[in-house]
Amino acid sequence: MSERITKLNKLFKEHLGEIFQRELSLKPGVFLTIAKVDTTPDLRYTRVSISVFPFKDTDYAMKTLAKEIYSIQGALNKKLKMRPLPRLQFVSDSTEEEADKIEKILAQI
């Protein structure tokens, strides 16, 4: 991965975190964490892996992100002065849930 893409991923993660805090309306007790940001080398797409706590609300959170993707994309466009600006794609990251399952299995042994 190029240094430019690495810097862009970090910048996207920082700005999306701010946008989520200010503009995303989730029900109380649901928390989002940006687990990973991957931008394609041609700068067309940015895949944002989202971790949701509690995990049972993942579907709700992903539907909310899908519903508000245009306002999130617009807010990001205003913050960044670059062309082309990658289109956002949100995906669920279940790494923490899987790690929790493994820890429970190991504790039983």
Phi and psi restraints in degrees (range 20) as a CNS / XPLOR table:
assign (resid 1 and name C) (resid 2 and name N)
       (resid 2 and name CA) (resid 2 and name C) 1.0 -74.4 20.0 2
assign (resid 2 and name N) (resid 2 and name CA)
       (resid 2 and name C) (resid 3 and name N) 1.0 160.3 20.0 2
assign (resid 2 and name C) (resid 3 and name N)
       (resid 3 and name CA) (resid 3 and name C) 1.0 -65.1 20.0 2
assign (resid 3 and name N) (resid 3 and name CA)
       (resid 3 and name C) (resid 4 and name N) 1.0 -34.1 20.0 2
assign (resid 3 and name C) (resid 4 and name N)
       (resid 4 and name CA) (resid 4 and name C) 1.0 -63.4 20.0 2
assign (resid 4 and name N) (resid 4 and name CA)
       (resid 4 and name C) (resid 5 and name N) 1.0 -46.5 20.0 2
assign (resid 4 and name C) (resid 5 and name N)
       (resid 5 and name CA) (resid 5 and name C) 1.0 -63.1 20.0 2
assign (resid 5 and name N) (resid 5 and name CA)
       (resid 5 and name C) (resid 6 and name N) 1.0 -40.8 20.0 2
assign (resid 5 and name C) (resid 6 and name N)
       (resid 6 and name CA) (resid 6 and name C) 1.0 -60.5 20.0 2
assign (resid 6 and name N) (resid 6 and name CA)
       (resid 6 and name C) (resid 7 and name N) 1.0 -44.2 20.0 2
assign (resid 6 and name C) (resid 7 and name N)
       (resid 7 and name CA) (resid 7 and name C) 1.0 -65.8 20.0 2
assign (resid 7 and name N) (resid 7 and name CA)
       (resid 7 and name C) (resid 8 and name N) 1.0 -40.7 20.0 2
assign (resid 7 and name C) (resid 8 and name N)
       (resid 8 and name CA) (resid 8 and name C) 1.0 -64.0 20.0 2
assign (resid 8 and name N) (resid 8 and name CA)
       (resid 8 and name C) (resid 9 and name N) 1.0 -42.0 20.0 2
assign (resid 8 and name C) (resid 9 and name N)
       (resid 9 and name CA) (resid 9 and name C) 1.0 -59.1 20.0 2
assign (resid 9 and name N) (resid 9 and name CA)
       (resid 9 and name C) (resid 10 and name N) 1.0 -43.2 20.0 2
assign (resid 9 and name C) (resid 10 and name N)
       (resid 10 and name CA) (resid 10 and name C) 1.0 -64.4 20.0 2
assign (resid 10 and name N) (resid 10 and name CA)
       (resid 10 and name C) (resid 11 and name N) 1.0 -42.0 20.0 2
assign (resid 10 and name C) (resid 11 and name N)
       (resid 11 and name CA) (resid 11 and name C) 1.0 -65.0 20.0 2
assign (resid 11 and name N) (resid 11 and name CA)
       (resid 11 and name C) (resid 12 and name N) 1.0 -44.4 20.0 2
assign (resid 11 and name C) (resid 12 and name N)
       (resid 12 and name CA) (resid 12 and name C) 1.0 -60.9 20.0 2
assign (resid 12 and name N) (resid 12 and name CA)
       (resid 12 and name C) (resid 13 and name N) 1.0 -43.2 20.0 2
assign (resid 12 and name C) (resid 13 and name N)
       (resid 13 and name CA) (resid 13 and name C) 1.0 -61.2 20.0 2
assign (resid 13 and name N) (resid 13 and name CA)
       (resid 13 and name C) (resid 14 and name N) 1.0 -44.0 20.0 2
assign (resid 13 and name C) (resid 14 and name N)
       (resid 14 and name CA) (resid 14 and name C) 1.0 -63.4 20.0 2
assign (resid 14 and name N) (resid 14 and name CA)
       (resid 14 and name C) (resid 15 and name N) 1.0 -49.7 20.0 2
assign (resid 14 and name C) (resid 15 and name N)
       (resid 15 and name CA) (resid 15 and name C) 1.0 -68.2 20.0 2
assign (resid 15 and name N) (resid 15 and name CA)
       (resid 15 and name C) (resid 16 and name N) 1.0 -39.8 20.0 2
assign (resid 15 and name C) (resid 16 and name N)
       (resid 16 and name CA) (resid 16 and name C) 1.0 -64.9 20.0 2
assign (resid 16 and name N) (resid 16 and name CA)
       (resid 16 and name C) (resid 17 and name N) 1.0 -36.1 20.0 2
assign (resid 16 and name C) (resid 17 and name N)
       (resid 17 and name CA) (resid 17 and name C) 1.0 -59.3 20.0 2
assign (resid 17 and name N) (resid 17 and name CA)
       (resid 17 and name C) (resid 18 and name N) 1.0 -43.9 20.0 2
assign (resid 17 and name C) (resid 18 and name N)
       (resid 18 and name CA) (resid 18 and name C) 1.0 -64.6 20.0 2
assign (resid 18 and name N) (resid 18 and name CA)
       (resid 18 and name C) (resid 19 and name N) 1.0 -43.1 20.0 2
assign (resid 18 and name C) (resid 19 and name N)
       (resid 19 and name CA) (resid 19 and name C) 1.0 -63.9 20.0 2
assign (resid 19 and name N) (resid 19 and name CA)
       (resid 19 and name C) (resid 20 and name N) 1.0 -42.7 20.0 2
assign (resid 19 and name C) (resid 20 and name N)
       (resid 20 and name CA) (resid 20 and name C) 1.0 -60.7 20.0 2
assign (resid 20 and name N) (resid 20 and name CA)
       (resid 20 and name C) (resid 21 and name N) 1.0 -41.6 20.0 2
assign (resid 20 and name C) (resid 21 and name N)
       (resid 21 and name CA) (resid 21 and name C) 1.0 -66.0 20.0 2
assign (resid 21 and name N) (resid 21 and name CA)
       (resid 21 and name C) (resid 22 and name N) 1.0 -41.5 20.0 2
assign (resid 21 and name C) (resid 22 and name N)
       (resid 22 and name CA) (resid 22 and name C) 1.0 -87.2 20.0 2
assign (resid 22 and name N) (resid 22 and name CA)
       (resid 22 and name C) (resid 23 and name N) 1.0 -38.0 20.0 2
assign (resid 22 and name C) (resid 23 and name N)
       (resid 23 and name CA) (resid 23 and name C) 1.0 -114.2 20.0 2
assign (resid 23 and name N) (resid 23 and name CA)
       (resid 23 and name C) (resid 24 and name N) 1.0 -15.1 20.0 2
assign (resid 23 and name C) (resid 24 and name N)
       (resid 24 and name CA) (resid 24 and name C) 1.0 -89.5 20.0 2
assign (resid 24 and name N) (resid 24 and name CA)
       (resid 24 and name C) (resid 25 and name N) 1.0 124.9 20.0 2
assign (resid 24 and name C) (resid 25 and name N)
       (resid 25 and name CA) (resid 25 and name C) 1.0 -105.1 20.0 2
assign (resid 25 and name N) (resid 25 and name CA)
       (resid 25 and name C) (resid 26 and name N) 1.0 104.3 20.0 2
assign (resid 25 and name C) (resid 26 and name N)
       (resid 26 and name CA) (resid 26 and name C) 1.0 -110.2 20.0 2
assign (resid 26 and name N) (resid 26 and name CA)
       (resid 26 and name C) (resid 27 and name N) 1.0 158.7 20.0 2
assign (resid 26 and name C) (resid 27 and name N)
       (resid 27 and name CA) (resid 27 and name C) 1.0 -67.2 20.0 2
assign (resid 27 and name N) (resid 27 and name CA)
       (resid 27 and name C) (resid 28 and name N) 1.0 154.4 20.0 2
assign (resid 27 and name C) (resid 28 and name N)
       (resid 28 and name CA) (resid 28 and name C) 1.0 -58.5 20.0 2
assign (resid 28 and name N) (resid 28 and name CA)
       (resid 28 and name C) (resid 29 and name N) 1.0 141.0 20.0 2
assign (resid 28 and name C) (resid 29 and name N)
       (resid 29 and name CA) (resid 29 and name C) 1.0 90.3 20.0 2
assign (resid 29 and name N) (resid 29 and name CA)
       (resid 29 and name C) (resid 30 and name N) 1.0 -1.0 20.0 2
assign (resid 29 and name C) (resid 30 and name N)
       (resid 30 and name CA) (resid 30 and name C) 1.0 -105.7 20.0 2
assign (resid 30 and name N) (resid 30 and name CA)
       (resid 30 and name C) (resid 31 and name N) 1.0 125.9 20.0 2
assign (resid 30 and name C) (resid 31 and name N)
       (resid 31 and name CA) (resid 31 and name C) 1.0 -122.4 20.0 2
assign (resid 31 and name N) (resid 31 and name CA)
       (resid 31 and name C) (resid 32 and name N) 1.0 136.9 20.0 2
assign (resid 31 and name C) (resid 32 and name N)
       (resid 32 and name CA) (resid 32 and name C) 1.0 -108.6 20.0 2
assign (resid 32 and name N) (resid 32 and name CA)
       (resid 32 and name C) (resid 33 and name N) 1.0 142.5 20.0 2
assign (resid 32 and name C) (resid 33 and name N)
       (resid 33 and name CA) (resid 33 and name C) 1.0 -130.0 20.0 2
assign (resid 33 and name N) (resid 33 and name CA)
       (resid 33 and name C) (resid 34 and name N) 1.0 133.2 20.0 2
assign (resid 33 and name C) (resid 34 and name N)
       (resid 34 and name CA) (resid 34 and name C) 1.0 -83.2 20.0 2
assign (resid 34 and name N) (resid 34 and name CA)
       (resid 34 and name C) (resid 35 and name N) 1.0 107.9 20.0 2
assign (resid 34 and name C) (resid 35 and name N)
       (resid 35 and name CA) (resid 35 and name C) 1.0 -80.0 20.0 2
assign (resid 35 and name N) (resid 35 and name CA)
       (resid 35 and name C) (resid 36 and name N) 1.0 -39.2 20.0 2
assign (resid 35 and name C) (resid 36 and name N)
       (resid 36 and name CA) (resid 36 and name C) 1.0 -159.3 20.0 2
assign (resid 36 and name N) (resid 36 and name CA)
       (resid 36 and name C) (resid 37 and name N) 1.0 147.4 20.0 2
assign (resid 36 and name C) (resid 37 and name N)
       (resid 37 and name CA) (resid 37 and name C) 1.0 -127.7 20.0 2
assign (resid 37 and name N) (resid 37 and name CA)
       (resid 37 and name C) (resid 38 and name N) 1.0 125.6 20.0 2
assign (resid 37 and name C) (resid 38 and name N)
       (resid 38 and name CA) (resid 38 and name C) 1.0 -126.9 20.0 2
assign (resid 38 and name N) (resid 38 and name CA)
       (resid 38 and name C) (resid 39 and name N) 1.0 119.9 20.0 2
assign (resid 38 and name C) (resid 39 and name N)
       (resid 39 and name CA) (resid 39 and name C) 1.0 -106.5 20.0 2
assign (resid 39 and name N) (resid 39 and name CA)
       (resid 39 and name C) (resid 40 and name N) 1.0 137.0 20.0 2
assign (resid 39 and name C) (resid 40 and name N)
       (resid 40 and name CA) (resid 40 and name C) 1.0 -69.5 20.0 2
assign (resid 40 and name N) (resid 40 and name CA)
       (resid 40 and name C) (resid 41 and name N) 1.0 151.8 20.0 2
assign (resid 40 and name C) (resid 41 and name N)
       (resid 41 and name CA) (resid 41 and name C) 1.0 -59.5 20.0 2
assign (resid 41 and name N) (resid 41 and name CA)
       (resid 41 and name C) (resid 42 and name N) 1.0 -27.9 20.0 2
assign (resid 41 and name C) (resid 42 and name N)
       (resid 42 and name CA) (resid 42 and name C) 1.0 -86.3 20.0 2
assign (resid 42 and name N) (resid 42 and name CA)
       (resid 42 and name C) (resid 43 and name N) 1.0 4.0 20.0 2
assign (resid 42 and name C) (resid 43 and name N)
       (resid 43 and name CA) (resid 43 and name C) 1.0 62.0 20.0 2
assign (resid 43 and name N) (resid 43 and name CA)
       (resid 43 and name C) (resid 44 and name N) 1.0 26.1 20.0 2
assign (resid 43 and name C) (resid 44 and name N)
       (resid 44 and name CA) (resid 44 and name C) 1.0 -87.4 20.0 2
assign (resid 44 and name N) (resid 44 and name CA)
       (resid 44 and name C) (resid 45 and name N) 1.0 -35.2 20.0 2
assign (resid 44 and name C) (resid 45 and name N)
       (resid 45 and name CA) (resid 45 and name C) 1.0 -134.9 20.0 2
assign (resid 45 and name N) (resid 45 and name CA)
       (resid 45 and name C) (resid 46 and name N) 1.0 146.4 20.0 2
assign (resid 45 and name C) (resid 46 and name N)
       (resid 46 and name CA) (resid 46 and name C) 1.0 -126.6 20.0 2
assign (resid 46 and name N) (resid 46 and name CA)
       (resid 46 and name C) (resid 47 and name N) 1.0 118.6 20.0 2
assign (resid 46 and name C) (resid 47 and name N)
       (resid 47 and name CA) (resid 47 and name C) 1.0 -94.6 20.0 2
assign (resid 47 and name N) (resid 47 and name CA)
       (resid 47 and name C) (resid 48 and name N) 1.0 122.9 20.0 2
assign (resid 47 and name C) (resid 48 and name N)
       (resid 48 and name CA) (resid 48 and name C) 1.0 -111.5 20.0 2
assign (resid 48 and name N) (resid 48 and name CA)
       (resid 48 and name C) (resid 49 and name N) 1.0 114.7 20.0 2
assign (resid 48 and name C) (resid 49 and name N)
       (resid 49 and name CA) (resid 49 and name C) 1.0 -86.1 20.0 2
assign (resid 49 and name N) (resid 49 and name CA)
       (resid 49 and name C) (resid 50 and name N) 1.0 125.0 20.0 2
assign (resid 49 and name C) (resid 50 and name N)
       (resid 50 and name CA) (resid 50 and name C) 1.0 -113.6 20.0 2
assign (resid 50 and name N) (resid 50 and name CA)
       (resid 50 and name C) (resid 51 and name N) 1.0 129.8 20.0 2
assign (resid 50 and name C) (resid 51 and name N)
       (resid 51 and name CA) (resid 51 and name C) 1.0 -104.7 20.0 2
assign (resid 51 and name N) (resid 51 and name CA)
       (resid 51 and name C) (resid 52 and name N) 1.0 132.9 20.0 2
assign (resid 51 and name C) (resid 52 and name N)
       (resid 52 and name CA) (resid 52 and name C) 1.0 -116.5 20.0 2
assign (resid 52 and name N) (resid 52 and name CA)
       (resid 52 and name C) (resid 53 and name N) 1.0 135.7 20.0 2
assign (resid 52 and name C) (resid 53 and name N)
       (resid 53 and name CA) (resid 53 and name C) 1.0 -124.5 20.0 2
assign (resid 53 and name N) (resid 53 and name CA)
       (resid 53 and name C) (resid 54 and name N) 1.0 129.8 20.0 2
assign (resid 53 and name C) (resid 54 and name N)
       (resid 54 and name CA) (resid 54 and name C) 1.0 -72.2 20.0 2
assign (resid 54 and name N) (resid 54 and name CA)
       (resid 54 and name C) (resid 55 and name N) 1.0 151.6 20.0 2
assign (resid 54 and name C) (resid 55 and name N)
       (resid 55 and name CA) (resid 55 and name C) 1.0 -61.0 20.0 2
assign (resid 55 and name N) (resid 55 and name CA)
       (resid 55 and name C) (resid 56 and name N) 1.0 -29.1 20.0 2
assign (resid 55 and name C) (resid 56 and name N)
       (resid 56 and name CA) (resid 56 and name C) 1.0 -64.2 20.0 2
assign (resid 56 and name N) (resid 56 and name CA)
       (resid 56 and name C) (resid 57 and name N) 1.0 -17.9 20.0 2
assign (resid 56 and name C) (resid 57 and name N)
       (resid 57 and name CA) (resid 57 and name C) 1.0 -95.8 20.0 2
assign (resid 57 and name N) (resid 57 and name CA)
       (resid 57 and name C) (resid 58 and name N) 1.0 15.5 20.0 2
assign (resid 57 and name C) (resid 58 and name N)
       (resid 58 and name CA) (resid 58 and name C) 1.0 -61.3 20.0 2
assign (resid 58 and name N) (resid 58 and name CA)
       (resid 58 and name C) (resid 59 and name N) 1.0 -45.4 20.0 2
assign (resid 58 and name C) (resid 59 and name N)
       (resid 59 and name CA) (resid 59 and name C) 1.0 -60.4 20.0 2
assign (resid 59 and name N) (resid 59 and name CA)
       (resid 59 and name C) (resid 60 and name N) 1.0 -44.0 20.0 2
assign (resid 59 and name C) (resid 60 and name N)
       (resid 60 and name CA) (resid 60 and name C) 1.0 -59.5 20.0 2
assign (resid 60 and name N) (resid 60 and name CA)
       (resid 60 and name C) (resid 61 and name N) 1.0 -47.5 20.0 2
assign (resid 60 and name C) (resid 61 and name N)
       (resid 61 and name CA) (resid 61 and name C) 1.0 -64.5 20.0 2
assign (resid 61 and name N) (resid 61 and name CA)
       (resid 61 and name C) (resid 62 and name N) 1.0 -41.7 20.0 2
assign (resid 61 and name C) (resid 62 and name N)
       (resid 62 and name CA) (resid 62 and name C) 1.0 -67.7 20.0 2
assign (resid 62 and name N) (resid 62 and name CA)
       (resid 62 and name C) (resid 63 and name N) 1.0 -36.7 20.0 2
assign (resid 62 and name C) (resid 63 and name N)
       (resid 63 and name CA) (resid 63 and name C) 1.0 -66.7 20.0 2
assign (resid 63 and name N) (resid 63 and name CA)
       (resid 63 and name C) (resid 64 and name N) 1.0 -38.5 20.0 2
assign (resid 63 and name C) (resid 64 and name N)
       (resid 64 and name CA) (resid 64 and name C) 1.0 -64.2 20.0 2
assign (resid 64 and name N) (resid 64 and name CA)
       (resid 64 and name C) (resid 65 and name N) 1.0 -43.8 20.0 2
assign (resid 64 and name C) (resid 65 and name N)
       (resid 65 and name CA) (resid 65 and name C) 1.0 -62.6 20.0 2
assign (resid 65 and name N) (resid 65 and name CA)
       (resid 65 and name C) (resid 66 and name N) 1.0 -41.6 20.0 2
assign (resid 65 and name C) (resid 66 and name N)
       (resid 66 and name CA) (resid 66 and name C) 1.0 -63.4 20.0 2
assign (resid 66 and name N) (resid 66 and name CA)
       (resid 66 and name C) (resid 67 and name N) 1.0 -38.8 20.0 2
assign (resid 66 and name C) (resid 67 and name N)
       (resid 67 and name CA) (resid 67 and name C) 1.0 -68.6 20.0 2
assign (resid 67 and name N) (resid 67 and name CA)
       (resid 67 and name C) (resid 68 and name N) 1.0 -34.8 20.0 2
assign (resid 67 and name C) (resid 68 and name N)
       (resid 68 and name CA) (resid 68 and name C) 1.0 -103.4 20.0 2
assign (resid 68 and name N) (resid 68 and name CA)
       (resid 68 and name C) (resid 69 and name N) 1.0 14.7 20.0 2
assign (resid 68 and name C) (resid 69 and name N)
       (resid 69 and name CA) (resid 69 and name C) 1.0 -61.7 20.0 2
assign (resid 69 and name N) (resid 69 and name CA)
       (resid 69 and name C) (resid 70 and name N) 1.0 -34.8 20.0 2
assign (resid 69 and name C) (resid 70 and name N)
       (resid 70 and name CA) (resid 70 and name C) 1.0 -69.7 20.0 2
assign (resid 70 and name N) (resid 70 and name CA)
       (resid 70 and name C) (resid 71 and name N) 1.0 -38.3 20.0 2
assign (resid 70 and name C) (resid 71 and name N)
       (resid 71 and name CA) (resid 71 and name C) 1.0 -71.2 20.0 2
assign (resid 71 and name N) (resid 71 and name CA)
       (resid 71 and name C) (resid 72 and name N) 1.0 -35.9 20.0 2
assign (resid 71 and name C) (resid 72 and name N)
       (resid 72 and name CA) (resid 72 and name C) 1.0 -65.8 20.0 2
assign (resid 72 and name N) (resid 72 and name CA)
       (resid 72 and name C) (resid 73 and name N) 1.0 -45.4 20.0 2
assign (resid 72 and name C) (resid 73 and name N)
       (resid 73 and name CA) (resid 73 and name C) 1.0 -61.2 20.0 2
assign (resid 73 and name N) (resid 73 and name CA)
       (resid 73 and name C) (resid 74 and name N) 1.0 -42.1 20.0 2
assign (resid 73 and name C) (resid 74 and name N)
       (resid 74 and name CA) (resid 74 and name C) 1.0 -63.6 20.0 2
assign (resid 74 and name N) (resid 74 and name CA)
       (resid 74 and name C) (resid 75 and name N) 1.0 -42.6 20.0 2
assign (resid 74 and name C) (resid 75 and name N)
       (resid 75 and name CA) (resid 75 and name C) 1.0 -64.7 20.0 2
assign (resid 75 and name N) (resid 75 and name CA)
       (resid 75 and name C) (resid 76 and name N) 1.0 -38.3 20.0 2
assign (resid 75 and name C) (resid 76 and name N)
       (resid 76 and name CA) (resid 76 and name C) 1.0 -67.5 20.0 2
assign (resid 76 and name N) (resid 76 and name CA)
       (resid 76 and name C) (resid 77 and name N) 1.0 -39.5 20.0 2
assign (resid 76 and name C) (resid 77 and name N)
       (resid 77 and name CA) (resid 77 and name C) 1.0 -59.5 20.0 2
assign (resid 77 and name N) (resid 77 and name CA)
       (resid 77 and name C) (resid 78 and name N) 1.0 -39.4 20.0 2
assign (resid 77 and name C) (resid 78 and name N)
       (resid 78 and name CA) (resid 78 and name C) 1.0 -67.2 20.0 2
assign (resid 78 and name N) (resid 78 and name CA)
       (resid 78 and name C) (resid 79 and name N) 1.0 -34.7 20.0 2
assign (resid 78 and name C) (resid 79 and name N)
       (resid 79 and name CA) (resid 79 and name C) 1.0 -75.1 20.0 2
assign (resid 79 and name N) (resid 79 and name CA)
       (resid 79 and name C) (resid 80 and name N) 1.0 -33.2 20.0 2
assign (resid 79 and name C) (resid 80 and name N)
       (resid 80 and name CA) (resid 80 and name C) 1.0 -106.4 20.0 2
assign (resid 80 and name N) (resid 80 and name CA)
       (resid 80 and name C) (resid 81 and name N) 1.0 135.2 20.0 2
assign (resid 80 and name C) (resid 81 and name N)
       (resid 81 and name CA) (resid 81 and name C) 1.0 -106.4 20.0 2
assign (resid 81 and name N) (resid 81 and name CA)
       (resid 81 and name C) (resid 82 and name N) 1.0 68.5 20.0 2
assign (resid 81 and name C) (resid 82 and name N)
       (resid 82 and name CA) (resid 82 and name C) 1.0 -139.3 20.0 2
assign (resid 82 and name N) (resid 82 and name CA)
       (resid 82 and name C) (resid 83 and name N) 1.0 152.3 20.0 2
assign (resid 82 and name C) (resid 83 and name N)
       (resid 83 and name CA) (resid 83 and name C) 1.0 -135.5 20.0 2
assign (resid 83 and name N) (resid 83 and name CA)
       (resid 83 and name C) (resid 84 and name N) 1.0 136.5 20.0 2
assign (resid 83 and name C) (resid 84 and name N)
       (resid 84 and name CA) (resid 84 and name C) 1.0 -76.0 20.0 2
assign (resid 84 and name N) (resid 84 and name CA)
       (resid 84 and name C) (resid 85 and name N) 1.0 149.8 20.0 2
assign (resid 84 and name C) (resid 85 and name N)
       (resid 85 and name CA) (resid 85 and name C) 1.0 -95.5 20.0 2
assign (resid 85 and name N) (resid 85 and name CA)
       (resid 85 and name C) (resid 86 and name N) 1.0 125.4 20.0 2
assign (resid 85 and name C) (resid 86 and name N)
       (resid 86 and name CA) (resid 86 and name C) 1.0 -62.0 20.0 2
assign (resid 86 and name N) (resid 86 and name CA)
       (resid 86 and name C) (resid 87 and name N) 1.0 147.5 20.0 2
assign (resid 86 and name C) (resid 87 and name N)
       (resid 87 and name CA) (resid 87 and name C) 1.0 -81.7 20.0 2
assign (resid 87 and name N) (resid 87 and name CA)
       (resid 87 and name C) (resid 88 and name N) 1.0 137.6 20.0 2
assign (resid 87 and name C) (resid 88 and name N)
       (resid 88 and name CA) (resid 88 and name C) 1.0 -82.0 20.0 2
assign (resid 88 and name N) (resid 88 and name CA)
       (resid 88 and name C) (resid 89 and name N) 1.0 142.4 20.0 2
assign (resid 88 and name C) (resid 89 and name N)
       (resid 89 and name CA) (resid 89 and name C) 1.0 -133.3 20.0 2
assign (resid 89 and name N) (resid 89 and name CA)
       (resid 89 and name C) (resid 90 and name N) 1.0 121.7 20.0 2
assign (resid 89 and name C) (resid 90 and name N)
       (resid 90 and name CA) (resid 90 and name C) 1.0 -98.5 20.0 2
assign (resid 90 and name N) (resid 90 and name CA)
       (resid 90 and name C) (resid 91 and name N) 1.0 131.8 20.0 2
assign (resid 90 and name C) (resid 91 and name N)
       (resid 91 and name CA) (resid 91 and name C) 1.0 -129.8 20.0 2
assign (resid 91 and name N) (resid 91 and name CA)
       (resid 91 and name C) (resid 92 and name N) 1.0 150.3 20.0 2
assign (resid 91 and name C) (resid 92 and name N)
       (resid 92 and name CA) (resid 92 and name C) 1.0 -81.2 20.0 2
assign (resid 92 and name N) (resid 92 and name CA)
       (resid 92 and name C) (resid 93 and name N) 1.0 136.4 20.0 2
assign (resid 92 and name C) (resid 93 and name N)
       (resid 93 and name CA) (resid 93 and name C) 1.0 -110.1 20.0 2
assign (resid 93 and name N) (resid 93 and name CA)
       (resid 93 and name C) (resid 94 and name N) 1.0 114.6 20.0 2
assign (resid 93 and name C) (resid 94 and name N)
       (resid 94 and name CA) (resid 94 and name C) 1.0 -104.4 20.0 2
assign (resid 94 and name N) (resid 94 and name CA)
       (resid 94 and name C) (resid 95 and name N) 1.0 19.2 20.0 2
assign (resid 94 and name C) (resid 95 and name N)
       (resid 95 and name CA) (resid 95 and name C) 1.0 -58.8 20.0 2
assign (resid 95 and name N) (resid 95 and name CA)
       (resid 95 and name C) (resid 96 and name N) 1.0 -43.8 20.0 2
assign (resid 95 and name C) (resid 96 and name N)
       (resid 96 and name CA) (resid 96 and name C) 1.0 -66.0 20.0 2
assign (resid 96 and name N) (resid 96 and name CA)
       (resid 96 and name C) (resid 97 and name N) 1.0 -39.1 20.0 2
assign (resid 96 and name C) (resid 97 and name N)
       (resid 97 and name CA) (resid 97 and name C) 1.0 -65.4 20.0 2
assign (resid 97 and name N) (resid 97 and name CA)
       (resid 97 and name C) (resid 98 and name N) 1.0 -42.3 20.0 2
assign (resid 97 and name C) (resid 98 and name N)
       (resid 98 and name CA) (resid 98 and name C) 1.0 -64.4 20.0 2
assign (resid 98 and name N) (resid 98 and name CA)
       (resid 98 and name C) (resid 99 and name N) 1.0 -39.7 20.0 2
assign (resid 98 and name C) (resid 99 and name N)
       (resid 99 and name CA) (resid 99 and name C) 1.0 -64.0 20.0 2
assign (resid 99 and name N) (resid 99 and name CA)
       (resid 99 and name C) (resid 100 and name N) 1.0 -38.4 20.0 2
assign (resid 99 and name C) (resid 100 and name N)
       (resid 100 and name CA) (resid 100 and name C) 1.0 -63.7 20.0 2
assign (resid 100 and name N) (resid 100 and name CA)
       (resid 100 and name C) (resid 101 and name N) 1.0 -41.7 20.0 2
assign (resid 100 and name C) (resid 101 and name N)
       (resid 101 and name CA) (resid 101 and name C) 1.0 -61.8 20.0 2
assign (resid 101 and name N) (resid 101 and name CA)
       (resid 101 and name C) (resid 102 and name N) 1.0 -43.7 20.0 2
assign (resid 101 and name C) (resid 102 and name N)
       (resid 102 and name CA) (resid 102 and name C) 1.0 -63.4 20.0 2
assign (resid 102 and name N) (resid 102 and name CA)
       (resid 102 and name C) (resid 103 and name N) 1.0 -42.2 20.0 2
assign (resid 102 and name C) (resid 103 and name N)
       (resid 103 and name CA) (resid 103 and name C) 1.0 -61.8 20.0 2
assign (resid 103 and name N) (resid 103 and name CA)
       (resid 103 and name C) (resid 104 and name N) 1.0 -40.1 20.0 2
assign (resid 103 and name C) (resid 104 and name N)
       (resid 104 and name CA) (resid 104 and name C) 1.0 -65.2 20.0 2
assign (resid 104 and name N) (resid 104 and name CA)
       (resid 104 and name C) (resid 105 and name N) 1.0 -40.4 20.0 2
assign (resid 104 and name C) (resid 105 and name N)
       (resid 105 and name CA) (resid 105 and name C) 1.0 -64.2 20.0 2
assign (resid 105 and name N) (resid 105 and name CA)
       (resid 105 and name C) (resid 106 and name N) 1.0 -44.3 20.0 2
assign (resid 105 and name C) (resid 106 and name N)
       (resid 106 and name CA) (resid 106 and name C) 1.0 -64.9 20.0 2
assign (resid 106 and name N) (resid 106 and name CA)
       (resid 106 and name C) (resid 107 and name N) 1.0 -35.1 20.0 2
assign (resid 106 and name C) (resid 107 and name N)
       (resid 107 and name CA) (resid 107 and name C) 1.0 -67.6 20.0 2
assign (resid 107 and name N) (resid 107 and name CA)
       (resid 107 and name C) (resid 108 and name N) 1.0 -30.3 20.0 2
assign (resid 107 and name C) (resid 108 and name N)
       (resid 108 and name CA) (resid 108 and name C) 1.0 -73.4 20.0 2
assign (resid 108 and name N) (resid 108 and name CA)
       (resid 108 and name C) (resid 109 and name N) 1.0 -25.7 20.0 2
